[in-house]
Amino acid sequence: MNHHVIGLQFHFEQTADGEREMVTNGFPYVAGTILKQIATEITNHPISVANQRLMFRLLDYINE
């Protein structure tokens, strides 16, 4: 990677069950913040089926 450094944090591995658990456990901390989302808005949003493919493409690129 030509000696460049990049720091990223994504959750491309997320599943519907995992998302629901994160929202259930973390929503009390999110409520009333600038995010302005309610739990059902988060859990009703579909998880992209392309997430896993993109995660592996990024990992392959980093590993080159």
mmJSON file of the N, C-alpha and C atoms, coordinates in Angstrom:
{"data_MODEL":{"atom_site":{
"group_PDB":["ATOM","ATOM","ATOM","ATOM","ATOM","ATOM","ATOM","ATOM","ATOM","ATOM","ATOM","ATOM","ATOM","ATOM","ATOM","ATOM","ATOM","ATOM","ATOM","ATOM","ATOM","ATOM","ATOM","ATOM","ATOM","ATOM","ATOM","ATOM","ATOM","ATOM","ATOM","ATOM","ATOM","ATOM","ATOM","ATOM","ATOM","ATOM","ATOM","ATOM","ATOM","ATOM","ATOM","ATOM","ATOM","ATOM","ATOM","ATOM","ATOM","ATOM","ATOM","ATOM","ATOM","ATOM","ATOM","ATOM","ATOM","ATOM","ATOM","ATOM","ATOM","ATOM","ATOM","ATOM","ATOM","ATOM","ATOM","ATOM","ATOM","ATOM","ATOM","ATOM","ATOM","ATOM","ATOM","ATOM","ATOM","ATOM","ATOM","ATOM","ATOM","ATOM","ATOM","ATOM","ATOM","ATOM","ATOM","ATOM","ATOM","ATOM","ATOM","ATOM","ATOM","ATOM","ATOM","ATOM","ATOM","ATOM","ATOM","ATOM","ATOM","ATOM","ATOM","ATOM","ATOM","ATOM","ATOM","ATOM","ATOM","ATOM","ATOM","ATOM","ATOM","ATOM","ATOM","ATOM","ATOM","ATOM","ATOM","ATOM","ATOM","ATOM","ATOM","ATOM","ATOM","ATOM","ATOM","ATOM","ATOM","ATOM","ATOM","ATOM","ATOM","ATOM","ATOM","ATOM","ATOM","ATOM","ATOM","ATOM","ATOM","ATOM","ATOM","ATOM","ATOM","ATOM","ATOM","ATOM","ATOM","ATOM","ATOM","ATOM","ATOM","ATOM","ATOM","ATOM","ATOM","ATOM","ATOM","ATOM","ATOM","ATOM","ATOM","ATOM","ATOM","ATOM","ATOM","ATOM","ATOM","ATOM","ATOM","ATOM","ATOM","ATOM","ATOM","ATOM","ATOM","ATOM","ATOM","ATOM","ATOM","ATOM","ATOM","ATOM","ATOM","ATOM","ATOM","ATOM","ATOM","ATOM","ATOM","ATOM"],
"id":[1,2,3,4,5,6,7,8,9,10,11,12,13,14,15,16,17,18,19,20,21,22,23,24,25,26,27,28,29,30,31,32,33,34,35,36,37,38,39,40,41,42,43,44,45,46,47,48,49,50,51,52,53,54,55,56,57,58,59,60,61,62,63,64,65,66,67,68,69,70,71,72,73,74,75,76,77,78,79,80,81,82,83,84,85,86,87,88,89,90,91,92,93,94,95,96,97,98,99,100,101,102,103,104,105,106,107,108,109,110,111,112,113,114,115,116,117,118,119,120,121,122,123,124,125,126,127,128,129,130,131,132,133,134,135,136,137,138,139,140,141,142,143,144,145,146,147,148,149,150,151,152,153,154,155,156,157,158,159,160,161,162,163,164,165,166,167,168,169,170,171,172,173,174,175,176,177,178,179,180,181,182,183,184,185,186,187,188,189,190,191,192],
"type_symbol":["N","C","C","N","C","C","N","C","C","N","C","C","N","C","C","N","C","C","N","C","C","N","C","C","N","C","C","N","C","C","N","C","C","N","C","C","N","C","C","N","C","C","N","C","C","N","C","C","N","C","C","N","C","C","N","C","C","N","C","C","N","C","C","N","C","C","N","C","C","N","C","C","N","C","C","N","C","C","N","C","C","N","C","C","N","C","C","N","C","C","N","C","C","N","C","C","N","C","C","N","C","C","N","C","C","N","C","C","N","C","C","N","C","C","N","C","C","N","C","C","N","C","C","N","C","C","N","C","C","N","C","C","N","C","C","N","C","C","N","C","C","N","C","C","N","C","C","N","C","C","N","C","C","N","C","C","N","C","C","N","C","C","N","C","C","N","C","C","N","C","C","N","C","C","N","C","C","N","C","C","N","C","C","N","C","C","N","C","C","N","C","C"],
"label_atom_id":["N","CA","C","N","CA","C","N","CA","C","N","CA","C","N","CA","C","N","CA","C","N","CA","C","N","CA","C","N","CA","C","N","CA","C","N","CA","C","N","CA","C","N","CA","C","N","CA","C","N","CA","C","N","CA","C","N","CA","C","N","CA","C","N","CA","C","N","CA","C","N","CA","C","N","CA","C","N","CA","C","N","CA","C","N","CA","C","N","CA","C","N","CA","C","N","CA","C","N","CA","C","N","CA","C","N","CA","C","N","CA","C","N","CA","C","N","CA","C","N","CA","C","N","CA","C","N","CA","C","N","CA","C","N","CA","C","N","CA","C","N","CA","C","N","CA","C","N","CA","C","N","CA","C","N","CA","C","N","CA","C","N","CA","C","N","CA","C","N","CA","C","N","CA","C","N","CA","C","N","CA","C","N","CA","C","N","CA","C","N","CA","C","N","CA","C","N","CA","C","N","CA","C","N","CA","C","N","CA","C","N","CA","C","N","CA","C","N","CA","C","N","CA","C"],
"label_alt_id":[null,null,null,null,null,null,null,null,null,null,null,null,null,null,null,null,null,null,null,null,null,null,null,null,null,null,null,null,null,null,null,null,null,null,null,null,null,null,null,null,null,null,null,null,null,null,null,null,null,null,null,null,null,null,null,null,null,null,null,null,null,null,null,null,null,null,null,null,null,null,null,null,null,null,null,null,null,null,null,null,null,null,null,null,null,null,null,null,null,null,null,null,null,null,null,null,null,null,null,null,null,null,null,null,null,null,null,null,null,null,null,null,null,null,null,null,null,null,null,null,null,null,null,null,null,null,null,null,null,null,null,null,null,null,null,null,null,null,null,null,null,null,null,null,null,null,null,null,null,null,null,null,null,null,null,null,null,null,null,null,null,null,null,null,null,null,null,null,null,null,null,null,null,null,null,null,null,null,null,null,null,null,null,null,null,null,null,null,null,null,null,null],
"label_comp_id":["MET","MET","MET","ASN","ASN","ASN","HIS","HIS","HIS","HIS","HIS","HIS","VAL","VAL","VAL","ILE","ILE","ILE","GLY","GLY","GLY","LEU","LEU","LEU","GLN","GLN","GLN","PHE","PHE","PHE","HIS","HIS","HIS","PHE","PHE","PHE","GLU","GLU","GLU","GLN","GLN","GLN","THR","THR","THR","ALA","ALA","ALA","ASP","ASP","ASP","GLY","GLY","GLY","GLU","GLU","GLU","ARG","ARG","ARG","GLU","GLU","GLU","MET","MET","MET","VAL","VAL","VAL","THR","THR","THR","ASN","ASN","ASN","GLY","GLY","GLY","PHE","PHE","PHE","PRO","PRO","PRO","TYR","TYR","TYR","VAL","VAL","VAL","ALA","ALA","ALA","GLY","GLY","GLY","THR","THR","THR","ILE","ILE","ILE","LEU","LEU","LEU","LYS","LYS","LYS","GLN","GLN","GLN","ILE","ILE","ILE","ALA","ALA","ALA","THR","THR","THR","GLU","GLU","GLU","ILE","ILE","ILE","THR","THR","THR","ASN","ASN","ASN","HIS","HIS","HIS","PRO","PRO","PRO","ILE","ILE","ILE","SER","SER","SER","VAL","VAL","VAL","ALA","ALA","ALA","ASN","ASN","ASN","GLN","GLN","GLN","ARG","ARG","ARG","LEU","LEU","LEU","MET","MET","MET","PHE","PHE","PHE","ARG","ARG","ARG","LEU","LEU","LEU","LEU","LEU","LEU","ASP","ASP","ASP","TYR","TYR","TYR","ILE","ILE","ILE","ASN","ASN","ASN","GLU","GLU","GLU"],
"label_asym_id":["A","A","A","A","A","A","A","A","A","A","A","A","A","A","A","A","A","A","A","A","A","A","A","A","A","A","A","A","A","A","A","A","A","A","A","A","A","A","A","A","A","A","A","A","A","A","A","A","A","A","A","A","A","A","A","A","A","A","A","A","A","A","A","A","A","A","A","A","A","A","A","A","A","A","A","A","A","A","A","A","A","A","A","A","A","A","A","A","A","A","A","A","A","A","A","A","A","A","A","A","A","A","A","A","A","A","A","A","A","A","A","A","A","A","A","A","A","A","A","A","A","A","A","A","A","A","A","A","A","A","A","A","A","A","A","A","A","A","A","A","A","A","A","A","A","A","A","A","A","A","A","A","A","A","A","A","A","A","A","A","A","A","A","A","A","A","A","A","A","A","A","A","A","A","A","A","A","A","A","A","A","A","A","A","A","A","A","A","A","A","A","A"],
"label_entity_id":["1","1","1","1","1","1","1","1","1","1","1","1","1","1","1","1","1","1","1","1","1","1","1","1","1","1","1","1","1","1","1","1","1","1","1","1","1","1","1","1","1","1","1","1","1","1","1","1","1","1","1","1","1","1","1","1","1","1","1","1","1","1","1","1","1","1","1","1","1","1","1","1","1","1","1","1","1","1","1","1","1","1","1","1","1","1","1","1","1","1","1","1","1","1","1","1","1","1","1","1","1","1","1","1","1","1","1","1","1","1","1","1","1","1","1","1","1","1","1","1","1","1","1","1","1","1","1","1","1","1","1","1","1","1","1","1","1","1","1","1","1","1","1","1","1","1","1","1","1","1","1","1","1","1","1","1","1","1","1","1","1","1","1","1","1","1","1","1","1","1","1","1","1","1","1","1","1","1","1","1","1","1","1","1","1","1","1","1","1","1","1","1"],
"label_seq_id":[1,1,1,2,2,2,3,3,3,4,4,4,5,5,5,6,6,6,7,7,7,8,8,8,9,9,9,10,10,10,11,11,11,12,12,12,13,13,13,14,14,14,15,15,15,16,16,16,17,17,17,18,18,18,19,19,19,20,20,20,21,21,21,22,22,22,23,23,23,24,24,24,25,25,25,26,26,26,27,27,27,28,28,28,29,29,29,30,30,30,31,31,31,32,32,32,33,33,33,34,34,34,35,35,35,36,36,36,37,37,37,38,38,38,39,39,39,40,40,40,41,41,41,42,42,42,43,43,43,44,44,44,45,45,45,46,46,46,47,47,47,48,48,48,49,49,49,50,50,50,51,51,51,52,52,52,53,53,53,54,54,54,55,55,55,56,56,56,57,57,57,58,58,58,59,59,59,60,60,60,61,61,61,62,62,62,63,63,63,64,64,64],
"pdbx_PDB_ins_code":[null,null,null,null,null,null,null,null,null,null,null,null,null,null,null,null,null,null,null,null,null,null,null,null,null,null,null,null,null,null,null,null,null,null,null,null,null,null,null,null,null,null,null,null,null,null,null,null,null,null,null,null,null,null,null,null,null,null,null,null,null,null,null,null,null,null,null,null,null,null,null,null,null,null,null,null,null,null,null,null,null,null,null,null,null,null,null,null,null,null,null,null,null,null,null,null,null,null,null,null,null,null,null,null,null,null,null,null,null,null,null,null,null,null,null,null,null,null,null,null,null,null,null,null,null,null,null,null,null,null,null,null,null,null,null,null,null,null,null,null,null,null,null,null,null,null,null,null,null,null,null,null,null,null,null,null,null,null,null,null,null,null,null,null,null,null,null,null,null,null,null,null,null,null,null,null,null,null,null,null,null,null,null,null,null,null,null,null,null,null,null,null],
"Cartn_x":[0.831,0.0,0.87,2.066,2.957,3.214,3.235,3.548,2.559,1.346,0.294,-0.512,-1.058,-1.837,-3.253,-4.202,-5.598,-6.269,-7.113,-7.845,-9.334,-9.975,-11.402,-12.117,-13.379,-14.209,-15.584,-15.934,-17.239,-17.775,-19.034,-19.63,-20.294,-19.477,-19.987,-20.431,-19.975,-20.314,-21.668,-22.338,-23.571,-24.684,-25.423,-26.618,-27.823,-29.018,-30.236,-30.318,-29.976,-30.004,-28.975,-27.785,-26.746,-27.106,-27.705,-28.144,-29.215,-30.166,-31.243,-30.665,-29.689,-29.061,-28.299,-27.574,-26.853,-27.818,-28.924,-29.908,-30.557,-30.912,-31.545,-30.615,-29.356,-28.407,-27.888,-27.776,-27.16,-28.101,-29.375,-30.269,-30.452,-30.449,-30.562,-29.475,-28.317,-27.239,-27.429,-28.174,-28.384,-29.564,-30.581,-31.804,-31.467,-32.032,-31.834,-30.551,-29.774,-28.536,-28.805,-27.775,-27.919,-28.276,-28.224,-28.522,-29.978,-30.86,-32.287,-32.943,-32.529,-33.159,-33.817,-34.912,-35.537,-35.174,-35.304,-34.862,-35.506,-36.793,-37.466,-36.953,-36.52,-35.94,-34.655,-33.896,-32.635,-32.894,-33.742,-33.963,-34.827,-35.632,-36.452,-35.675,-34.501,-33.681,-32.992,-33.162,-32.565,-31.035,-30.437,-28.98,-28.588,-27.627,-27.203,-26.603,-27.044,-26.489,-25.078,-24.694,-23.36,-22.307,-22.722,-21.778,-20.647,-20.961,-19.923,-18.957,-19.48,-18.603,-17.643,-18.168,-17.327,-16.285,-16.686,-15.748,-14.581,-14.866,-13.801,-12.936,-13.534,-12.737,-11.765,-12.248,-11.37,-10.248,-10.601,-9.583,-8.565,-9.028,-8.101,-7.163,-7.703,-6.886,-5.822,-6.219,-5.277,-4.191,-4.555,-3.635,-2.671,-2.879,-2.014,-0.617],
"Cartn_y":[-1.197,0.0,1.254,1.156,2.308,3.037,2.3,2.85,3.914,3.85,4.736,3.997,4.746,4.155,4.69,3.801,4.21,3.493,4.195,3.6,3.66,2.526,2.448,1.589,1.901,1.013,0.948,-0.238,-0.493,-1.783,-2.005,-3.262,-3.954,-4.253,-4.936,-6.36,-6.9,-8.281,-8.388,-7.276,-7.256,-8.081,-8.769,-9.51,-8.827,-9.198,-8.614,-8.903,-10.122,-10.465,-9.658,-9.526,-8.755,-7.281,-6.754,-5.357,-5.141,-6.047,-5.952,-5.984,-6.837,-6.927,-5.64,-5.088,-3.837,-2.702,-2.636,-1.58,-1.76,-2.99,-3.255,-2.876,-3.272,-3.01,-1.578,-0.956,0.359,1.528,1.256,2.365,3.331,2.893,3.886,4.965,4.636,5.612,6.515,6.043,6.796,7.751,7.361,8.158,9.575,10.54,11.932,12.555,11.829,12.386,13.05,13.55,14.218,13.251,11.947,10.963,11.011,11.374,11.567,10.349,9.157,7.945,7.209,6.547,5.673,4.234,3.351,1.963,1.312,1.537,0.885,1.402,2.65,3.155,2.406,2.098,1.389,-0.059,-0.743,-2.172,-2.427,-1.451,-1.638,-1.375,-0.784,-0.515,-1.815,-2.246,-3.527,-3.477,-4.585,-4.713,-5.06,-4.34,-4.528,-5.918,-6.589,-7.908,-7.794,-6.589,-6.374,-6.147,-6.034,-5.735,-6.744,-8.026,-9.043,-9.039,-8.88,-8.817,-7.635,-6.484,-5.304,-5.492,-6.102,-6.351,-7.212,-8.276,-9.144,-8.438,-7.588,-6.827,-5.896,-5.218,-4.329,-5.109,-6.238,-7.051,-7.597,-8.029,-8.504,-7.383,-6.181,-5.047,-4.723,-4.693,-4.387,-5.45,-6.694,-7.819,-7.953,-7.196,-7.309,-6.815],
"Cartn_z":[0.0,0.0,0.0,-0.49,-0.629,0.683,1.772,3.087,3.553,3.088,3.571,4.634,5.55,6.634,6.56,6.792,6.835,8.002,8.717,9.833,9.55,9.542,9.237,10.269,10.507,11.316,10.67,10.237,9.643,10.239,10.041,10.494,9.302,8.283,7.097,7.405,8.526,8.876,9.565,9.768,10.551,9.913,10.771,10.365,10.996,10.563,11.14,12.633,13.045,14.475,15.258,14.714,15.382,15.495,14.43,14.453,15.513,15.567,16.558,17.975,18.201,19.521,19.86,18.882,19.116,19.447,18.717,18.96,20.325,20.659,21.954,23.1,23.005,24.089,24.105,22.948,22.88,22.748,22.474,22.192,23.354,24.605,25.688,25.622,25.072,24.95,23.736,22.735,21.504,21.637,22.39,22.523,22.979,22.285,22.654,22.137,21.333,20.788,19.447,18.83,17.536,16.416,16.67,15.628,15.197,16.092,15.787,15.145,15.523,15.009,16.158,15.821,16.808,16.451,17.423,17.236,16.02,15.807,14.673,13.333,13.258,12.007,11.672,12.699,12.484,12.096,12.853,12.601,11.37,10.939,9.739,8.455,8.56,7.379,6.975,5.726,5.32,5.315,5.677,5.633,4.203,3.676,2.298,2.094,1.05,0.733,0.16,-0.242,-0.801,0.284,1.534,2.613,2.711,2.704,2.867,1.684,0.479,-0.702,-0.601,-0.179,-0.046,1.052,2.163,3.25,2.758,2.014,1.518,0.47,-0.36,-1.333,-0.617,0.439,1.206,1.884,2.482,3.15,2.158,0.986,-0.046,-0.493,-0.67,-1.096,-0.05,1.214,2.294,2.38,2.078,2.214,1.032,-0.036,-1.225,-0.951],
"occupancy":[1.0,1.0,1.0,1.0,1.0,1.0,1.0,1.0,1.0,1.0,1.0,1.0,1.0,1.0,1.0,1.0,1.0,1.0,1.0,1.0,1.0,1.0,1.0,1.0,1.0,1.0,1.0,1.0,1.0,1.0,1.0,1.0,1.0,1.0,1.0,1.0,1.0,1.0,1.0,1.0,1.0,1.0,1.0,1.0,1.0,1.0,1.0,1.0,1.0,1.0,1.0,1.0,1.0,1.0,1.0,1.0,1.0,1.0,1.0,1.0,1.0,1.0,1.0,1.0,1.0,1.0,1.0,1.0,1.0,1.0,1.0,1.0,1.0,1.0,1.0,1.0,1.0,1.0,1.0,1.0,1.0,1.0,1.0,1.0,1.0,1.0,1.0,1.0,1.0,1.0,1.0,1.0,1.0,1.0,1.0,1.0,1.0,1.0,1.0,1.0,1.0,1.0,1.0,1.0,1.0,1.0,1.0,1.0,1.0,1.0,1.0,1.0,1.0,1.0,1.0,1.0,1.0,1.0,1.0,1.0,1.0,1.0,1.0,1.0,1.0,1.0,1.0,1.0,1.0,1.0,1.0,1.0,1.0,1.0,1.0,1.0,1.0,1.0,1.0,1.0,1.0,1.0,1.0,1.0,1.0,1.0,1.0,1.0,1.0,1.0,1.0,1.0,1.0,1.0,1.0,1.0,1.0,1.0,1.0,1.0,1.0,1.0,1.0,1.0,1.0,1.0,1.0,1.0,1.0,1.0,1.0,1.0,1.0,1.0,1.0,1.0,1.0,1.0,1.0,1.0,1.0,1.0,1.0,1.0,1.0,1.0,1.0,1.0,1.0,1.0,1.0,1.0],
"B_iso_or_equiv":[0.0,0.0,0.0,0.0,0.0,0.0,0.0,0.0,0.0,0.0,0.0,0.0,0.0,0.0,0.0,0.0,0.0,0.0,0.0,0.0,0.0,0.0,0.0,0.0,0.0,0.0,0.0,0.0,0.0,0.0,0.0,0.0,0.0,0.0,0.0,0.0,0.0,0.0,0.0,0.0,0.0,0.0,0.0,0.0,0.0,0.0,0.0,0.0,0.0,0.0,0.0,0.0,0.0,0.0,0.0,0.0,0.0,0.0,0.0,0.0,0.0,0.0,0.0,0.0,0.0,0.0,0.0,0.0,0.0,0.0,0.0,0.0,0.0,0.0,0.0,0.0,0.0,0.0,0.0,0.0,0.0,0.0,0.0,0.0,0.0,0.0,0.0,0.0,0.0,0.0,0.0,0.0,0.0,0.0,0.0,0.0,0.0,0.0,0.0,0.0,0.0,0.0,0.0,0.0,0.0,0.0,0.0,0.0,0.0,0.0,0.0,0.0,0.0,0.0,0.0,0.0,0.0,0.0,0.0,0.0,0.0,0.0,0.0,0.0,0.0,0.0,0.0,0.0,0.0,0.0,0.0,0.0,0.0,0.0,0.0,0.0,0.0,0.0,0.0,0.0,0.0,0.0,0.0,0.0,0.0,0.0,0.0,0.0,0.0,0.0,0.0,0.0,0.0,0.0,0.0,0.0,0.0,0.0,0.0,0.0,0.0,0.0,0.0,0.0,0.0,0.0,0.0,0.0,0.0,0.0,0.0,0.0,0.0,0.0,0.0,0.0,0.0,0.0,0.0,0.0,0.0,0.0,0.0,0.0,0.0,0.0,0.0,0.0,0.0,0.0,0.0,0.0],
"pdbx_formal_charge":[null,null,null,null,null,null,null,null,null,null,null,null,null,null,null,null,null,null,null,null,null,null,null,null,null,null,null,null,null,null,null,null,null,null,null,null,null,null,null,null,null,null,null,null,null,null,null,null,null,null,null,null,null,null,null,null,null,null,null,null,null,null,null,null,null,null,null,null,null,null,null,null,null,null,null,null,null,null,null,null,null,null,null,null,null,null,null,null,null,null,null,null,null,null,null,null,null,null,null,null,null,null,null,null,null,null,null,null,null,null,null,null,null,null,null,null,null,null,null,null,null,null,null,null,null,null,null,null,null,null,null,null,null,null,null,null,null,null,null,null,null,null,null,null,null,null,null,null,null,null,null,null,null,null,null,null,null,null,null,null,null,null,null,null,null,null,null,null,null,null,null,null,null,null,null,null,null,null,null,null,null,null,null,null,null,null,null,null,null,null,null,null],
"auth_seq_id":[1,1,1,2,2,2,3,3,3,4,4,4,5,5,5,6,6,6,7,7,7,8,8,8,9,9,9,10,10,10,11,11,11,12,12,12,13,13,13,14,14,14,15,15,15,16,16,16,17,17,17,18,18,18,19,19,19,20,20,20,21,21,21,22,22,22,23,23,23,24,24,24,25,25,25,26,26,26,27,27,27,28,28,28,29,29,29,30,30,30,31,31,31,32,32,32,33,33,33,34,34,34,35,35,35,36,36,36,37,37,37,38,38,38,39,39,39,40,40,40,41,41,41,42,42,42,43,43,43,44,44,44,45,45,45,46,46,46,47,47,47,48,48,48,49,49,49,50,50,50,51,51,51,52,52,52,53,53,53,54,54,54,55,55,55,56,56,56,57,57,57,58,58,58,59,59,59,60,60,60,61,61,61,62,62,62,63,63,63,64,64,64],
"auth_comp_id":["MET","MET","MET","ASN","ASN","ASN","HIS","HIS","HIS","HIS","HIS","HIS","VAL","VAL","VAL","ILE","ILE","ILE","GLY","GLY","GLY","LEU","LEU","LEU","GLN","GLN","GLN","PHE","PHE","PHE","HIS","HIS","HIS","PHE","PHE","PHE","GLU","GLU","GLU","GLN","GLN","GLN","THR","THR","THR","ALA","ALA","ALA","ASP","ASP","ASP","GLY","GLY","GLY","GLU","GLU","GLU","ARG","ARG","ARG","GLU","GLU","GLU","MET","MET","MET","VAL","VAL","VAL","THR","THR","THR","ASN","ASN","ASN","GLY","GLY","GLY","PHE","PHE","PHE","PRO","PRO","PRO","TYR","TYR","TYR","VAL","VAL","VAL","ALA","ALA","ALA","GLY","GLY","GLY","THR","THR","THR","ILE","ILE","ILE","LEU","LEU","LEU","LYS","LYS","LYS","GLN","GLN","GLN","ILE","ILE","ILE","ALA","ALA","ALA","THR","THR","THR","GLU","GLU","GLU","ILE","ILE","ILE","THR","THR","THR","ASN","ASN","ASN","HIS","HIS","HIS","PRO","PRO","PRO","ILE","ILE","ILE","SER","SER","SER","VAL","VAL","VAL","ALA","ALA","ALA","ASN","ASN","ASN","GLN","GLN","GLN","ARG","ARG","ARG","LEU","LEU","LEU","MET","MET","MET","PHE","PHE","PHE","ARG","ARG","ARG","LEU","LEU","LEU","LEU","LEU","LEU","ASP","ASP","ASP","TYR","TYR","TYR","ILE","ILE","ILE","ASN","ASN","ASN","GLU","GLU","GLU"],
"auth_asym_id":["A","A","A","A","A","A","A","A","A","A","A","A","A","A","A","A","A","A","A","A","A","A","A","A","A","A","A","A","A","A","A","A","A","A","A","A","A","A","A","A","A","A","A","A","A","A","A","A","A","A","A","A","A","A","A","A","A","A","A","A","A","A","A","A","A","A","A","A","A","A","A","A","A","A","A","A","A","A","A","A","A","A","A","A","A","A","A","A","A","A","A","A","A","A","A","A","A","A","A","A","A","A","A","A","A","A","A","A","A","A","A","A","A","A","A","A","A","A","A","A","A","A","A","A","A","A","A","A","A","A","A","A","A","A","A","A","A","A","A","A","A","A","A","A","A","A","A","A","A","A","A","A","A","A","A","A","A","A","A","A","A","A","A","A","A","A","A","A","A","A","A","A","A","A","A","A","A","A","A","A","A","A","A","A","A","A","A","A","A","A","A","A"],
"auth_atom_id":["N","CA","C","N","CA","C","N","CA","C","N","CA","C","N","CA","C","N","CA","C","N","CA","C","N","CA","C","N","CA","C","N","CA","C","N","CA","C","N","CA","C","N","CA","C","N","CA","C","N","CA","C","N","CA","C","N","CA","C","N","CA","C","N","CA","C","N","CA","C","N","CA","C","N","CA","C","N","CA","C","N","CA","C","N","CA","C","N","CA","C","N","CA","C","N","CA","C","N","CA","C","N","CA","C","N","CA","C","N","CA","C","N","CA","C","N","CA","C","N","CA","C","N","CA","C","N","CA","C","N","CA","C","N","CA","C","N","CA","C","N","CA","C","N","CA","C","N","CA","C","N","CA","C","N","CA","C","N","CA","C","N","CA","C","N","CA","C","N","CA","C","N","CA","C","N","CA","C","N","CA","C","N","CA","C","N","CA","C","N","CA","C","N","CA","C","N","CA","C","N","CA","C","N","CA","C","N","CA","C","N","CA","C","N","CA","C","N","CA","C","N","CA","C"],
"pdbx_PDB_model_num":[1,1,1,1,1,1,1,1,1,1,1,1,1,1,1,1,1,1,1,1,1,1,1,1,1,1,1,1,1,1,1,1,1,1,1,1,1,1,1,1,1,1,1,1,1,1,1,1,1,1,1,1,1,1,1,1,1,1,1,1,1,1,1,1,1,1,1,1,1,1,1,1,1,1,1,1,1,1,1,1,1,1,1,1,1,1,1,1,1,1,1,1,1,1,1,1,1,1,1,1,1,1,1,1,1,1,1,1,1,1,1,1,1,1,1,1,1,1,1,1,1,1,1,1,1,1,1,1,1,1,1,1,1,1,1,1,1,1,1,1,1,1,1,1,1,1,1,1,1,1,1,1,1,1,1,1,1,1,1,1,1,1,1,1,1,1,1,1,1,1,1,1,1,1,1,1,1,1,1,1,1,1,1,1,1,1,1,1,1,1,1,1]
}}}
